[in-house]
């Protein structure tokens, strides 16, 4: 019934599937099963979405009443539990876009005051492993997961620019920024491939296609924090990549500049187990997705 209400309120199976954190085919099967069980058509499907039939509108009113009574009963019983609020374990990468989580977490606290968020810094690969092991509930990762056991939604895209020593940037910067091939001969201050293999391969393929010799891959586990990255760039002879709204304060000896043509785009997905039915998790993901589309 909760799934049926979501479909009507969202006006489409795809939007309701995102809200419920289930796949669209699975939700469609649920609606078909509900119609077979009741022996009536509940939804009119079209290319623009779904609408409730007269029988569907009758069920909608009844379903809302049943769900309201269910939630009331669960709340009443929960008062007798001494377990306290639930913990929502959130995996986050380094260099998360500024402000991406502040508003969603504040909104989550307002709507689910008993949910406590535990944030854990983890690489993309480590988050995938933790999600599948049930060690975290949701992750923010740099690549789309493979397989049907995890659901994902794209929450933000960042056009990466380049961090350079200020005197070097002045020599090679043009009116629209710095050409990627102008960085040839400089060392890339990067990240280990093991942390996010697909994103690493995509990124380095583009860099090499512009004539950049990247040198050896950083050792596994060597995720560079902002201070180390800035120090390496300031020393000269190296470059790093960062989005325009990079939150770390920069010394005068380091300059950020856009890359001509924006050849490098870093994407961040929210990923969670496809089997999850947590409403607080669904609320958090929907809020993050909405904020990322603004």
Secondary structure, 3 states (H helix, E strand, C coil): CHHHHHHHHHCCHHHHHHHHCCCHHHHHHHHHHHHHHHCCCCEEEECCEEEECHHHHHHHHHHHHHHHHHHHHHHHHHCCCCCCCCEEEEEECCCCCCCCCHHHHHHHHHHCCCCEEEEEECCHHHHHHHHHCCCCCEEEECCCCCCCCEEEEEEEEEEEEEEEEHHHHHHHCECCEECHHHHCCCEECCCCHHHCHHHHHHHHHHHHHCCCCCCCCCCCCCCCCHHHHHHHHHCCCEEEEEECCCCCCCCCCEEEECECCCCCEEEEEEEEECCCCCHHHHHHHHHHHHHHHC
